Amino acid sequence: MEHFRNPRNVGEISDADGIGNVGNPICGDIMRLYIKVKDNVITDAKFKTYGCGAAIATSSMITELVKGKTIEEALKVSNSAVAEALGGLPKIKMHCSVLAEEALKSAIDDYLKKKKK
């Protein structure tokens, strides 16, 4: 509930190195995750989420979990780790943690594609 009531890292990064966009049309949750990377380390992460309390909480938590991690370490952050860090989620809301993981992977994928260019 803490990450829902007082979410961390809300907003966007105007010069983001990677942006991930995911959504679930069934529940209506939409997440956009921004990452800033320096020397292969995620130095900042922010999010904008439209959705339920669990979607906001998981977005907030994943930004906290990946800051300071290398890209390789961040790719290992699972939806289960997000849910566990929040103290658990109801089964019906576990899809929100999956969306958070997918948003992170999408942002990292975007970063890696931009880096190759």
Backbone hydrogen bonds, N-H to C=O, Kabsch-Sander energy under -0.5 kcal/mol:
donor,donor_aa,acceptor,acceptor_aa,energy
5,R,1,M,-3.1
6,N,2,E,-2.8
11,G,47,F,-2.8
14,S,12,E,-0.6
16,A,13,I,-1.6
17,D,35,I,-2.2
18,G,35,I,-1.6
20,G,33,L,-2.9
22,V,31,M,-2.5
24,N,29,D,-2.5
28,G,24,N,-2.9
29,D,24,N,-0.5
30,I,50,Y,-2.8
31,M,22,V,-2.9
32,R,48,K,-2.0
33,L,20,G,-2.7
34,Y,46,K,-3.0
35,I,18,G,-2.5
36,K,44,D,-2.5
38,K,41,V,-2.7
41,V,38,K,-1.7
42,I,69,K,-3.0
43,T,36,K,-2.3
43,T,41,V,-0.8
44,D,36,K,-1.3
46,K,34,Y,-1.9
47,F,9,N,-2.1
48,K,32,R,-2.3
50,Y,30,I,-2.8
51,G,49,T,-0.6
56,I,52,C,-2.0
57,A,53,G,-2.6
58,T,54,A,-2.6
59,S,55,A,-1.9
60,S,56,I,-2.4
61,M,57,A,-2.6
62,I,58,T,-2.4
63,T,59,S,-1.5
64,E,60,S,-1.5
65,L,61,M,-2.5
66,V,62,I,-1.7
67,K,63,T,-1.2
68,G,42,I,-3.6
69,K,66,V,-2.3
71,I,40,N,-1.8
74,A,70,T,-2.8
75,L,71,I,-2.1
76,K,72,E,-0.5
76,K,73,E,-1.1
77,V,74,A,-1.7
78,S,76,K,-0.6
82,V,78,S,-1.8
83,A,79,N,-2.5
84,E,80,S,-2.7
85,A,81,A,-2.4
86,L,82,V,-1.3
87,G,84,E,-1.7
88,G,83,A,-3.1
93,K,90,P,-2.3
94,M,91,K,-1.3
96,C,93,K,-1.7
97,S,93,K,-0.6
97,S,94,M,-0.7
98,V,94,M,-1.5
99,L,95,H,-2.3
100,A,96,C,-2.0
101,E,97,S,-2.1
102,E,98,V,-2.6
103,A,99,L,-2.7
104,L,100,A,-2.1
105,K,101,E,-2.4
106,S,102,E,-2.3
107,A,103,A,-2.3
108,I,104,L,-2.6
109,D,105,K,-2.5
110,D,106,S,-2.3
111,Y,107,A,-2.3
112,L,108,I,-2.7
113,K,109,D,-2.3
114,K,110,D,-2.2
115,K,111,Y,-2.4
116,K,112,L,-1.6
117,K,113,K,-1.0
